Amino acid sequence: MKNALYLLAVLGLLFSTACSDCKEETKQIDEIAKVENILEKYLIASENRDFQTIESIWAPGDSIMLFGTDSHEKLMGWQSIRNAFRKQFNTISNTYISISDRYIKINCSNNTAWFAIIMNYNFIHNDVAHSFEGVRFTGVLEKQDEKWLMVQGHLSLPANLNIGK
């Protein structure tokens, strides 16, 4: 019985110290605000075709990735992502993005964040207005040298399959 109580006390201490990082809600709230700010800058830069800001938000290197809305758009590394943004910025104009829903979560160490955004994406391509509603944008940011950087992103469009009708 004495050993069981001792074991319970030790386990309780281990569990309470293992979870203590997540109890710093103030720090997490501050970090979530920083990530929200980065994502807002990213979307505004996309609207304004501001390549320099986009580049400053993505982590450099070959291990980052972005999945686009087309099945062939698996962009690995900053070079591929950069080329896709340059092509996009040269072919579309008058981009307007409106967000209808946003979710951001940060791990207990405050060094990794993941997000999900639902947005409407409007633009002009070849003098024709286009509008995509309910675009889903998800991704992961890492804190590197005290700066939040995008390391993974994924864009998808909702499908109307009418399953069950």
C-alpha positions, 0 to 999 in steps of 0.5 A: 500500500505504501509503495502504491501511494508513493507511485501515485505521488510520483506519477502525479508529479510527473504528469503535473510537470509534463503539462505545465508548459501548456498552462502558460495561456498568456504566452500562447495567446501572444503567440496566436496573435503573432501567427494571426498577424503573419497570416493576415500579412500573407493574405494581404500580400497575396491580394497586392501581389507583394512577392517580397512579403510572401517570401519573408513569410515562407521558410527557406529551403527544400523541405517546405511544401505547398499543395495547390488546388490542382492535382499537379500542384505539389510544390516542394521547396522554396524555389518551386513555391516562388515560381508558382507565386511569380506565375500567379502574380503575372497572370491574375489581378484585382485579387480580393480575399475575404475570410469567413472562418479561422482556426489557429492552434499552437503546441505547448512549446510555442514553436509550432502552429497550425491553422485552418482558414475558410475564405472566398477568393476573387480575381481577374484572369484574362479580363474575366472575373472569377470567384471561388467560395469556401476555399480551404487554406490549411498549413503549419508555421514554425518559430525559427529564430523568434520568427514565425515562418510558413513550412507547409500549406494546402489549398483546396476547393469544396466539391459538390458531389451530391452524394446520397441525393 
